[in-house]
Amino acid sequence: MARKQKKHNAEYHFLFMKPSGTQLEYIKQLIELNQIKPVIDKIYDFEDTQKAVEYLETGRAKGKVIIRLK
């Protein structure tokens, strides 16, 4: 990981989050400032929620799985 960080001039920080309005507001600000960018793996329509859950259960998701509400 350290070599990849240097190669791409990137930083990596790991942190544990807990349900908190304060933390969600902080994350929102970081996203708006383009300091962090969520990685989106797949987007499913609401009707395909079961498929999304099945995909998550495979353990192969490489980012966020989004359920689109219309």
Residue pairs with C-beta under 8 A, 6 or more apart in sequence:
1 12
4 10
5 11
5 12
17 23
17 27
27 36
30 36
31 37
31 38
38 63
38 64
39 62
39 63
39 64
40 63
40 64
40 66
41 61
41 62
41 63
41 64
41 65
42 52
42 55
42 61
42 65
42 66
43 65
43 66
43 68
44 51
44 52
44 55
44 65
44 66
44 67
44 68
45 67
45 68
45 70
46 67
46 68
46 69
46 70
49 67
52 65
52 67
55 61
55 65
56 65
